[in-house]
């Protein structure tokens, strides 16, 4: 009954997943968490997924990425 009410209200229940990260990826997650000002690991992963999805959509649509730093600019090629 609860699941039906959630679906009708447009809500989905969280699905638990388990990730096995080695030390290097734990460090990366910690860095992403800090740089994104996330409170939790799951929040950092959610934010990272949004950015990654956006990047993949841009690549699919043949968009180009331009990095501008100070008065310097250069096109960035992402190899994914």
LINFENKA-V699780 format. One record per backbone hydrogen bond with DSSP energy under -1.0 kcal/mol. CO is the residue of the C=O (numbers start at 1). NH is the residue of the N-H. Records with the same first field share a line. If there is no record, write none. Layout:
CO = NH ; NH
//
This chain:
1 = 5
2 = 6
3 = 7
4 = 8
5 = 9
6 = 11
7 = 10
22 = 26
23 = 27
24 = 28
25 = 29
26 = 30
27 = 31
28 = 32
29 = 33
30 = 34
31 = 35
32 = 36
33 = 38
34 = 37
40 = 44
41 = 45
42 = 46
43 = 47
44 = 48
45 = 49
46 = 50
47 = 51
48 = 52
49 = 53
50 = 54
51 = 55
52 = 56
53 = 57
54 = 58
55 = 59
56 = 60
57 = 61
58 = 63
59 = 62
65 = 76
67 = 74
69 = 72
72 = 69
74 = 67
//
